[in-house]
């Protein structure tokens, strides 16, 4: 795709560097920006610089925050004795949306994945081990993806954490609510039979 | 979706203001940017400002250009007697990719669409009427979308241009190459029978 302006070409390259965006889509987005006023384009550009300069990682849990400590860690109403371990801040947002969890989090910022060259030292694990002693934490919830990488990471963390006096749990797995049995994959269906729950009525 | 940082929220809002990008996708893209270095984020932001400040519209055809006149209008090897009228610069790029057209263009920058409040005066039409007299142009190709809006625009332009001594043509319509007959829509199939071509062998 030959674009008749090197400035537009450069903007397209930048947008297309984002994951999941191809050059045709990028061109459509860039032309939308080009039709905006100078001020709007300025606001657009400024948003990313301001974000990069100002967003911090919470010194306690690794969640994103505008302050030293994130709003969840600072909240007195949250149960500081339960830590839910997640891969990414998007998982924090997803769990918060459910309004079903009142404990705190620890964001690993990734998952152990030898295929991608990501080892334990690349993740926010050391700080997890440091924050647990004398913190009053009683339970760890593993909320990583149900993949080989997630299981590997869970096991690695469990080995490191078992010396502390903690309970361990993980998210329940089973057939999605609202979905039909026949479309569930075998492993999920098998797991949902083995881990069947008392009938609620 | 509650995002625990107003700076990230702002960046997400900006990305989600682009057409076809929802807030979940926007968050994924913004977090990708957040994980880049300060310098990379700076380059990302700068690309849009530089583009907005430097990209011009060709004074002759309305195509985007880094100079006063676009590279196509400046090219002596192009046939300056044929003008292909298109809606958008993306159409110029698409036609250029085919390497089948050696004439020049006129970019309307939109299409007459009363539903969206776009009338002839919002488009690059006046300049088209001004560039034709004494230019040596002999043929006009209408290459707008095959929609009601496209047809309306073609008809409007034809009425304005018929006083000049010009030939008019439009893109041929028919069954796509490589696609099966049974999947072509009725109107296209009907048009491709009426406009059947001499068999080439």
Interface residues (C-beta under 8 A of the other chain):
Chain A: X1 X2 X3 X4 X5 X6 X7 X8 X10 X11 X13 X14 X17 X18 X19 X20 X21 X25 X27 X28 X29 X30 X31 X32 X33 X34 X36 X38 X41 X42 X43 X44 X45 X46 X47 X48 X49 X50 X51 X52 X53 X54 X55 X63 X64 X65 X66 X70 X71 X72 X88 X89 X90 X92 X93 X96 X97
Chain B: X1 X2 X3 X4 X5 X6 X7 X8 X10 X11 X13 X14 X17 X18 X19 X20 X21 X25 X27 X28 X29 X30 X31 X32 X33 X34 X36 X38 X41 X42 X43 X44 X45 X46 X47 X48 X49 X50 X51 X52 X53 X54 X55 X63 X64 X65 X66 X70 X71 X72 X88 X89 X90 X92 X93 X96 X97
